[in-house]
Amino acid sequence: MDMSAAEHKRAASAQASRDSSSTPELNGSDILVRCLQAENVQYIWGYPGGAVLYIYDALYKQETIQHVLVRHEQAAVHAADGYARATGDVGVALVTSGPGVTNAITGIATAYMDSIPMVIITGQVPTPAIGLDAFQECDTVGITRPIVKHNFLVKDVRDLALTIKKAFHIARTGRPGPVVVDIPKDVSLNKTAFSYPETIEMRSYNPVRKGHGGQIRKAVQLLLGAKRPYIYTGGGVILGNAAAELRELADLLGYPVTNTLMGLGAFPSTDPRFLGMLGMHGTYEANMTMQHCDVLIAIGARFDDRVIGNPKHFASVERKIIHIDIDPSSISKRVKVDIPIVGDVKDVLQELISQIRETQQRAEPAAINAWWSQINEWRKTDCLNYKKSDEVIKPQAVVEKLWELTRGSDTYITSDVGQHQMWAAQFYRFDEPRRWINSGGLGTMGVGLPYAMGIKLAKPDADVFCITGEGSIQMNIQELSTCQQYNTPVKVIALNNRYLGMVRQWQQLDYSGRYSHSYMDALPDFVKLAEAYGHIGLKIEKPSEVEPALKELIRLKDRTVFLDVRTDPTENVWPMVKAGKGISEMLLGSEEL
């Protein structure tokens, strides 16, 4: 006999009830792990504590995600950050409540300033204790709000899976950035049925990908009518995986190209159209071209203070500016532009290239040739020249030799912040994206070694070198222990000048040589320290020792090696644009002081 509609409804309801009761309930910690597995997370860097012990118990019971126990929470976030920069995947870190969170703040701010996709999971005291000054409680949402793309406090285990999905979606889409998910201890213990959405739609978050067609047509007309064009690119090209499109655009137009510090590698440094890095310590030709071009296309760059110097000086020369960026708030933020294009740089460049190919219009060859003639005149100023020495090791020579020995190989370079960072950017010629890993926006000391650890796990067959200083390396030197435990054989090259070099340089130039607290008076024996952590330590003091030592680092593939390089303590980074000066008002050496 056929069932009535009402009977069908009752049967369906009963079946749904049986299905629901058969769905196993998981606690919040197991749900978190399942979510991370669904996002194909391979590594988590973290440090346990009371508020996250249920999460650590869940990690113990699975084998697909490897947890890396760092020695300080700051290093956990930096290592996850380095992994994300090198791979383009979302980096994941896990820290406990209170001091675990506050120790992670510098790492989160570092990633935020450079738009790095990350999810940072933080423990929190149980929900009933929030706001009562419980042991190891802090206002994670409040503390991190200014330095994250978004943050969440999960108060109900039923919201956890959807929140994790949102966190990864927000972190990797639009302008990337770190997202914090704060999980109270009782939420990590409570149980609910688990399901993880395959896709996510957020009504309040819909970043634009496609650029406006009309604006792109205007940009094409402006570019092809230029007499003194320039292609200026930043870290957005690398983050947007648009290096191939940038190279195609340069091939199509034949225009000069420059990269910011964060954009190095997006365009080959060995290409004759590349004018070098621009900005505060950029090349003479890159900065002069920036100041005197008549049409500038800025792609994934911010016109920040380290790039254009004084905005009024930059605006003193009339030029037309096209600005492509995924983040509308970055456009006309410091410099007024003529043609704003909001969109994913890869998509916009593809459309731009397509429209250029469709038109017969091209820039006037005579004007472009004259422009290149002027650029080549500026190039005759050998702005990166330095005095060679047979007596003392010049830091520039170390970086140059490292590039010669590793050129064309699968190599990643990390750095800390200071003089050594600028020398690495100037003298190591990056031809591929995501090979130069450093802190740009925040300028964080101590990132180099954790960055290298994260990269080495992601790229185990590559050579990973950390170019650092004796000041920066001591900020997270305890991570040599992590390198030993997890077999991440990185190579540390410490350009040791016994000073906080960039501080000393500024004190020499602007403070009449009053070297207030910039001299390192009690350095450890880095060779013995490396050996104490189970690694190889080497020290060199003569220029003749540089090449053999670097070859030894390269030969020792399976060991972490710390090379202490005693360099000239008086060496400065040139060129240099002093604070308040314009981009073309460069000091080219000490003789100009």
Buried (B, 14 or more C-beta within 10 A) or exposed (E): EEEEEEEEEEEEEEEEEEEEEEEEEBBBBBBBBBBBBBBEBBBBBBBBBBBBBBBBBBBEEEEEBEBBBBBBBBBBBBBBBBBBBBBBBBBBBBBBBBBBBBBBBBBBBBBBBBBBBBBBBBBBBBBEBBEEEBEBBBBBBEBBEEBBBBBBBBBEBBBBBBBBBBBBBBBBBBBBBBBBBBBBBBBBBBBBEBEBEEEBEEEEBEBBBEBBEEBBBBBBBBBBBBBBBBBBBBBBBBBBBBBEBBBBBBEBBBBBBBBBBBBBBBBBBEBEBBBBBBBBBBBBBBBBBBBBBBBBBBBBBBBBBBBBBBBEBBEEEEBBBBBBBBBBEBBBBEBEBBBBBBBBBBBBBBBBBEBBEEEEEEBEEEBBEEBBEBBEEBBEBEBBEBEEEEEBBBBBBBBBBBBEBBEEEEBBBBBBBBBBBBBBBBBBBBBBBBBBBBBBBBBBBBBBBBBBBBBBBBBEEBBBBBBBBBBBBBBBBBBBBBBBEBEBBBBBBBBBBBBBBBBBBBBBBEEEEEEEEBEBEEBEEBBEBBEEBEBBBBBBEEBEBBBEBBEBBBEBEEBBBBBBBBBBBEBBBBBBBEEEBBBBBBBBBEEEE
